[in-house]
Amino acid sequence: MNKNIDEAVKNIDYKRIMDKVCSKYSRYVDEDDLSSIRLHTLWQCLNKFDPERKVKFTTYLYQQLTFAIKNHLKYASQYIWVF
């Protein structure tokens, strides 16, 4: 399994898709959080992707990463820090 994630992280197509999605939200989400979300989402997509559903992996990754970042924004906005 580690070999799959290592290969996926180095894959140019996957990196390009993840960069595209993350660039849309870079103004709203911290870089460390984006990095964590993108690696976690990539790992989940590698484990859950079903090629029999006739969807390309990059399309699946794009949708899942967008959902994960939006979900992060939704829950991060619930915490308002008062100093």
N, C-alpha and C positions, 0 to 999 in steps of 0.2 A: 504494500500500500504506500509506503514512503516513496518508492520509486515513481509511482503514478503522480503523486503530489509534486515531487521534484520536477518531473517532466512537464507537468501542467503549468507550474510557475514560470518555467523557461519558455513555454510556447508563446510565440510572437502574436498569434491571433487572439489567444485568451488575454494576453497582457494588453493588447490594443483595445479590446472590448472593455476590460476592467478600467483602463485609463479613461476611456470615453465616458463611462458612467460616473466614475469618481470625479471627473473634472466638472460635471454639472453641479455637484454638491459640495465642492471644495470650499465654497464660501460659508457654508452652514455647518460643516462637520470638521472637527479637528483632524489633522493629517494622521495622527496615531490611531484614531478611531477608524478612519477610512481604511488604513492599512490592515487593521485587525478584521474589519468587516469583510474586506475583499478576500483575504486568505481563508477566513472561516466559511464564507459563501462558496468559494472555489472548492474547498474540501467537501462541503455538503453536496454540491452539484456533482462532483465526481462519484460520490457514494450513491446518490439517488437517481442519477440520469438513467432513463430507460430508452435505448435506441430503437426499440420496437414501436415507439409512439410517433415515429416519422417526423421528429423535430431535430434540427441541428443543435449540437451542444452549445455553440456560441449564442444562439437565440435563447436557449434555456438559461445559460449563465447570465446574459443581459437582463432577462426578466427577474431572475432570482436576486441578483445584486441590486437592481433598482428597488425591489420590494424590501430587501434587507436594510438599505440605507434609509428609505422612507419610514420603515418601522422604527429604526434607531432614532430618527428625528421626532417621531410621534412620542416615544417614551422619554426622550431626553427633554422635551418641552414640558413634561409634567413636573419636573423638578426646578423650582425657582429658588435661587440662592439669595437670601437677604443678609446683608452685612450691616 
